[in-house]
Amino acid sequence: MGVTFSYAIREELPRIIDIYNQAVPTRISTADTSPVTVESKIIWFESYNQTTRPIWVMKIENNIVGWVAEDFYGRPAFKSTAKISLYIDENYQGQGLGQQALDWVFSQLENCEVTTIMAYIFHHNEASQKIIF
């Protein structure tokens, strides 16, 4: 499966939110209990930057099938630490895209000036627990 990664652009935010909202009712990978809106996530999206804290979209044949983002606290001691968020469209889960996304992120860490990656994974999120960090 030919997956490509690119920096997310503002016009892709609706698709990013669509994929995120697929996860909300499952209670497996997000602490949100109701869907979010594109409007409510504009400031969140704009807080990322392509240099050190990007949002990447995952594409197959030009279709966005997932996204991955790095962020963390703005405190100086955490400058080189990032928390990873990874969401994959429900129609593409179970196909190894999570591992491909992690491999991509790991290949970009030096460019992002990150030395430590962390993730919040719920105990019942077995798919994420199977990905080897």
C-alpha positions, -999 to +999 in steps of 0.1 A: +000+000+000+016+033-011+013+057+018+027+092+015+031+118+042+028+156+038+023+186+060-013+192+068-028+224+053-058+243+066-080+231+038-075+195+051-087+203+086-123+191+079-110+156+068-086+155+099-116+163+121-138+137+103-112+110+110-108+121+146-146+121+152-147+085+140-128+076+171-150+095+196-179+071+199-155+041+203-140+055+235-108+037+225-084+065+215-097+098+227-110+113+259-136+134+240-171+122+246-188+140+218-177+149+183-157+181+178-163+207+151-138+221+126-144+256+140-135+244+175-102+231+163-089+260+142-068+274+170-055+239+178-046+234+141-029+268+139-008+261+170+012+236+151+041+245+129+059+226+101+093+231+116+092+216+151+056+205+158+039+195+125+007+177+117+012+153+089-016+137+068-013+102+055-025+097+020-032+068-003-038+077-039-042+114-028-069+104-003-063+113+034-065+081+054-050+093+086-030+119+104-003+121+130+008+151+151+034+160+176+029+184+205+037+188+242+040+214+268+057+247+259+079+245+290+116+248+283+125+215+298+102+197+274+116+215+243+128+182+228+099+161+239+067+155+219+035+137+225+023+118+194-013+117+183-022+092+156-056+086+140-065+064+111-097+063+091-118+033+102-118+019+067-080+017+067-073+004+102-056-030+107-034-026+076-002-016+092-006+022+087+000+029+124+035+014+123+042+032+090+032+065+106+055+059+136+083+050+112+077+083+094+077+103+126+109+086+138+126+095+106+116+132+111+126+136+147+159+152+141+143+177+117+118+186+144+145+188+171+128+160+191+147+134+211+118+119+231+084+108+219+056+099+243+020+087+238-011+085+260-026+051+252-057+038+270-055+003+285-083-010+263-067+004+231-051-029+220-043-018+185-021+010+197-005-012+224+006-036+197+026-009+178+062-012+189+078+021+198 
